[in-house]
Amino acid sequence: MLRDWLSRKSAAQATLGLLALGLVGCGSSVYRPIGPPPADSVTFPAASTQGWLQQYGTGYVPTGPSAFENNPNGDTAYGVATDFQGNVIVLDETLGAFPGFTSNHLPEFAVVKFDGSGNRLWTQQFGTGNGDFPNAIATDAQGNIFVAGATTGAFSGFMNSVGTQQSVVIKLNPSGQTVWIQQFPSTGSSQANGLAVDAQGNAIVVGETEQPGFSDGYTEGGYVAKLSGATGSTIWKQAYNATSFNYETTGVAVDSQGNVIAVGGFPGPGSSNSTTYMVAKLDGTTGNTMWQQLPVTYSPFGGQMLTYTQVAVDAQGDVLLGGVDDSTGYNQCVIASLANGTGTQQWKQEFGAAETCIPGNLATDTAGNVLMTGNMLNPFFSSSNPPKTDDVFLAKLNGGGAGVWLQQFGTGEDLAKDSTTLGALTFVATDSQNHAYVAGTTTGAFPGFTNANKVNELFVTQFGP
């Protein structure tokens, strides 16, 4: 669902809400399925390829009743990207202030750039001062950086007199300076959920916006829009208006021909009593739909149990989907491959039910592999890592769906607030050398770092090919 500035929720948790398993306390048992967990369809050897790691943040701790919502402190990761030089850029929602910046302790965007060896190059922090919520980050071939999300204020050159949450997309140059900002007025609240950049440097943004309907006064409609990389002006926009159910787009990718693959809630066939999550391919020039697929399953009661919210495209042009399968009552992470030309499913792999797997996002590398990161509430490899809750995983599959390796790591306190069983706020990106970079949030301390106040801090770490 759309989040206002008093009730932040991440994009992948929209409409369907929380699944039966609660994450409150993370180790608690709000719900216990009956029977043993289903078997994994893919197995992974353990890996030990972790390279450098950086942990950092503003260190902000609220001191009074003006503290923002229930978020107890500081910083939350909302994305990671790499550029053509192998630099790593992390997107942060911060309530504090990095050195050289000030804060009124409402959420703002922060972008931190590291080189490929983990050295921090620069930090940018910016916002309207009224609550700004990042959701996605991408780069173009020249190293420019695009970030997207929402604001309840007004950036320079825009108006928002009633404080409605509005979608926003911002382009920064490789040095972190603002090139342009686009803020989109709407009659109801809106937000950008996902972002991709095509070969010409244009930005494709997906999200959701409120509109009249339902007994509570609104429904949520999804949108996909293409913006000029040079100016930020809209080239085309497709709106998916809801009349009786909620629709929203949560993830987006672009293929080598500039066509757009979007995943989320679309009008289409499926359950009669819930939003249908599906995937669509749109013509990159016009925005017209080329195909839609519904690679999901339903419970006997009509509820959707296999939900895809993330998408990537590999070097061969195939579409990779990431999500979760709760059809047995256990959370299993799912990765599926679809043929680009038709959307026909080529393979699907499920894993991690016994660990209570919570998927993050997807990335592909130049060798045709697909990587998924996320969190789990039980260890994948207890023999190599003491049993912990709330750790991070990075799973790598080859282009045929076979497991290459899976790495578990963390402080045991790495499941970020606003994660749900549909999606973890843990992110992965790859570089041209097929290194993978994982970014997330921790209230613990990795080796070599301290976190005495146990505040939200960010981490970013490298893994080898």
N, C-alpha and C positions, 0 to 999 in steps of 0.2 A: 504494500500500500504506500501511498504517498506519505511522507513524514513531514510534519511541521517542526518548527525549531524547538518545540517542547517534547517531541516524541520521535527521536531519530530511529529509523530502521533502514537496513541496507537493502539495496534494490532487489536482490535475489529472494527476499523473503516476502515479496508482495503478494497480495490477493489470497494465496493459499494459506497464509498465516503459518503459525507453528504447527509442525507435525506432532504426533502424540507424545514423542519423547521430549521432555523438558530439559533445558540447558541451565536452569537456575541452579547455581552451586556446582554445576558441571558434573560433579561426581554423584549427585543425588539421583534417586530412582523414582522420578515422577511417574514413569510408565515402564512396565516390564512386559515385553511380548512373551507369549506362551511358546515353549518349545525351543529347540536349539537354533542358532542362527543359520542361514543358508550358506552353502559352500561358495567359495570364490570361484569364478570362472577363469581367472587368471592368477598365476602365482608369480612372486617376485623374489629374487635373491636380495639379501641385504647389501647395501652399498656403504662405502666409507670414502666418499669423494669430496667431502666438504672442504672448501677453501676458506677464504677470509670471511669474517663476520664483523659487522659494526652494530652497536647498540647505542641509541641516542634519543634525545627528546628535550623538551623545554623544562621538565621537572616540575611542572605546575601542580600544586595541590590546593583545592578550594579551602577557603578559610571562613566562609560565612554563608548565610542563607541565599545569597545571590548566585551561588554555584549553579552551573547549567545542568538542567534536568537531573537525572540520577548518575550521570557520568562522574565518577569521583575525581578524575584528574586528567590531565594533559593531552596525550597524543594518540591517534589511531591511524593505522595505515589504511589507505584506500586504493592503492595501486602501485605498480612498478613497471618501468619500461626501460629499454636500452636504445642507444643511438648507433649511427654507422661507425663511430669511433670506439665503440665498446664501453662507453660510459653508461652508468646506471642511474636512473632518476626515480625517486620515491615520492609518492603523493601522500600527504599527511593532512588530517583534520586536527588542528591544535586549538586548545583553549588557553595555552600559555604564550610565551614570547621567546623566540630564538634570539641570540645575541644580535643587537642592532635593531631590533623591532620592539614594538609595544603591543599590548593586548588589553582589551576590556573584559577578557575571559568569556566571550562568546565565541563559537567556533569560527575559524578562518581556514583558508587554504594555506598550506605550506608545501614547498617543493624543494627537495634536497638532491643535489647532483654529486655523484661519486665517479671517480675514474675506475677503470677496470681492475685496479689493484685495491680498491676500497678506500682511497683517499678522498676526503670531502673537498669538492671544488667550490661550491657555493650553496647558499640557502636563500630562498625567497619566501616571504610570508606576506599575504595580502588578503583583503576582504572589504566588505562594506561597513563593518562594525555592528551589524544587526543580525548576524547569524548566517554563515556561509558553509555549505556542505559539499565537499568533494566526493566524487563517485568513480571517476575513471581518468586514465592518462594514456597518451599515445605519442609517438614521435613520427616525424617525416624523414625523408631521405637526406635532408640538409641538417638534421639535428634540432629542428624546431620542436617545441613541446606543446602539446594540446592537453588541457585539463577540462573536465566537465563535471557538473553537479547542479547545485541549486543555491539560491540566495533568498533571504527574506528582506534584504535591503535593496539598494540601487547602486550599481557601479557607475562610474563617471560617464555621463552622456545618456543615462537611462533614468526612468522614473518608476517608483513603486510606492505610491502614496499610502496604500492600505496595508503594506507589509505582507502581501501574498507571496508564498514561496514560488519562485520563478526559475525556469531552466536557464543555465548559463554555460557558455563555452568560452574559453580563454586560450589565446595563442601566445606563447612566450618564445623569444629567440633563444639560441643555444647558450647565451649568457644569463638567461633568466629574466630579461626585460620584456615587458608587455608589448606585443605587436598589435593585437586587437582584442576586444571583448564583445561578445554578443549575448545579450540578455533578452529573453523572449517573454513579453507580457502574455498573460492568460487570465480568463475570467475566474478560473479556479486554480488551485495550487498545481504546480508542475515541477518535474525534476528530470534531469538527464541521468540515465543509468549506465550507459555504455558508450564507447568511443573507439573509432578506428580511423586510419588515414590511408588514402589510396596512393597510387604511384605518382599522381600529379600533385600531391600535397593537399588535396581536399579532405575535409573532415566529415565523417559520417557519424551522427549522434543518434542514439535511441533513448527513449524514455517514456514518460507517462504524464497525463494531465487530467485533472478533474473536469467533469462536465455534469449537467443536470441529470438526475435519475436516482433510482433506488429510494427506499423509504427514509434514509438518512440525508437525502438531498443531493447526492452525487454518485456517479460511477467514475471509473478510471479508464481513460482511453489511451492506447499506446500510440507512439509516433516513431517514424524513422525520417531523418532529414539529412540532406547533403549540403554542406556549407563550403563556400569558396575558401581555399587555403590562403589566398592573397588578402581577402577583405573580410571574410566571415559572413558575407551575404548568403542568403538561402538560394540554392540552385533548384532544389525540389524538396517537397515534403509529402510524406504519406501518413495520413492519420487513420487510426483504427478505432472508430467510435463505438462505444458500448451503449446498448439500450437496456440490457437486463443483467449483464455480467460485467466483470472487470476485465479489461485487456491492457496489457503493458508489455513493452519490449525491454528485455533485461541485458542482452548481450549482442554484440555485432562484430563481424569480421569482413574483410574485403579480399576478393581473389585477385589474381594477376591481371584479369581483364577489367577490373574496376567494379565488378558486380558485388552486390552487398548480400551478405548472409546474416539474417537477424533471427534471434530466438526470443521467445517470450509468449505472452498471451495474445493470440490473434483471433479474430472472428473466423470460425470454421467448423468443421464437423467435430463431434466428440461428445463429451458428457453433457447432459441436459441440465445439470444443476451445479456446475462449477466452471470456472475459467478453464479454457483449453490451452495448455502450453504446447506450442508447436514451433516449427522452424520454417522460414520462408527465404527464398532467393529472389532478390529484386534486381532489375536491370539498373546498372550504375549510371546510365545516361538519363533515364526517364523516371526511375523509381517504380516502374510497373512490375507486378509480380510475375516471375518466371515459373516458379513452382512453390507449392506448400506441401509439407509432410507432417504427419502426426505420429512420430515414433514414441508413443506413450502407451501405458497400460492403465486400466481402471479396476477399482475394487468392485465387488458385486453390488455395492450401493451407489455406484456412479462416480465416486471420487477418484481423482487422478492420483496414482501412486508412483509413477515413474515420471519425473519432472526434469527437463533440461533447461538450464538457465544461462549456460556459458557456451561460447562457440569460438572456434579458431579454424583457419584454413592452412593445410600443409603445403609443402613445396610442389606436390603433384596436383594441387587444386582440390583435393578431397576435403570435405567438411567434417570437422571433429566437434562433437557435442559433449558437454560435461554436465552432470547432474547427480540426482539421488533417486534410489529406488527404495520405497518404504512398504512395498506390497506384502512383505512377510512380517511387518512390525519392527524390523531391524533396519537401521540406516546402512545401506550399501552405496558406495560411490560407483558411478557409472560413467564410462567413456564409450561413445559410439562413433563409427565412421560412416558417412554418407557420400555417395557419388555426387560430385558437383553438378553434373549435367542433369540428373533426374531427382536427386534427393533420396534415392534408394539406399536402404541400409546395407552396408557391406559387412560390418561386424559390430558386436557389442560385447564389452567386458564389464563385469561387476566384481567388486572386491571390498573387503574391509568391514563386513557386517559385524563380525565378532569384536571389532575394535570400535564400533559405533563411529563410522566414517562420516565426516562432514566435509563436503567438497568445497574447494576454493575455485580459482579460475584455471584456465587452460592456456598453454602455449605450445607452439610447434618449433622444430629446429630445421636446419637446412638438410639434414639427413632423413627427413620424413618421420621422425619420432614425434610423439605427443607427450606432454608432461602435464600432470595435474598436481596441484598442491591443495592443502586443506589441513584440518585438525582432526584429531581422534580422541576419544575419551578413554581408550585402553591401548596398550602398546602393541604394535605390530611384531616387534622382535624383543620379547622380554629378556631373552638371554643376553642380548647385546646392549640393552638399555634398561636400567631399573624401572619397574612398573611405575608409570606416572599417568596422571590424567592431563588433558589439555595440552598435549604435545602437537608438533607440526609434522606433516609428512610431505614428501615429494616423490611421486610415482612416475616412472618413465616406461612407455610402451613403444614398440616399433610400429612401422606403418601397417603391419598385418595384425596388430592387436596383441602380440606376444609381450609378456613382461620382460623388461630389460633390467631394471633395478628399482628398489624403493628405499628411500632414506627416511628414517625417523630421527627427529632431533627436537630440542627445545629445553625450556626451563621447568616444564610442568605447569606453567601458568601462562599459556599462550593463546587461549581462546578468547578473542576480543569481545567486549561488550557489543551487542547488536548482531552478533552471529546467531544463527538459528540452525535447526537441522537441515534447512534448505541451502545454506551457504555460510561458509566461514570467511572472515575478513583476512584471508591469507592469499598472496598473489605471486605469480611466477612470470618471468620473461626470459628470453634467450638472446644470445648475441650471435654474431656471424661465425664465431669459433665453436658454437654449440655449448658454451657454458650456460648454465641456468642460474638465475638469481631469484631468490625467494625473499619477499618482504612481508612483515606482519607486525603484530603488537604483543608485548609481554608486560606482565607486572612482576616478573622475576628478574633474574640477572644471569646472563650467559657468562661462562668462564672469562675472567679478565675484566669484567664490568661489575659495577655496584648499582644497587637500586634500593637504598635503605628505607625509603618511604613507600616502596612497592607501588609506585605510580605507573600509569600507562607510559611505556616507552616504545620506540620503534626498533626493529632490527631488520637488517638486510644482509644476506649471506650468499656466497657463490658456491656452486657445485660444478665439478668438471664434467666433460662429456661422457 
